[in-house]
Amino acid sequence: MTEREREFQRAVVELARLCGWRVHHTRPALTQRGRWLTPIQGDAGFPDLVLCRPPRLIVAELKRVGGKPTPAQRAWLEALQACAGTEVYLWTPNDWQEIVCTLRR
């Protein structure tokens, strides 16, 4: 993840908290061999953020401008979109105004 991507994610998380959302993000860890690994049990590709402010539940994949989700990420987004009441988003920094509107309502 580049510094710009980290800054974008921090901005989304900060906005979400300011708007009263509970936020979950699983951070990758650096292994002894110098590789980044997210220690999970389950299917790879889970979205970057889960935001909860009852009665709403948002899952969001964050990408740099021009970034594309992997097949595993697309599979998760499609599966979650099929769950009643779950809002699913694929956001880039270019979507900032939409993000603000979505998290404020």
Buried (B, 14 or more C-beta within 10 A) or exposed (E): EEEEBEEBBEBBBEBBEEBEBEBEBEEEEEEEEEEEEEEEEEEEBBBBBBBBBEEBBBBBBBBBEEEEBEEEBBBBBEEBEEEEEBEBBBBBBEBBEEBEEBBEE
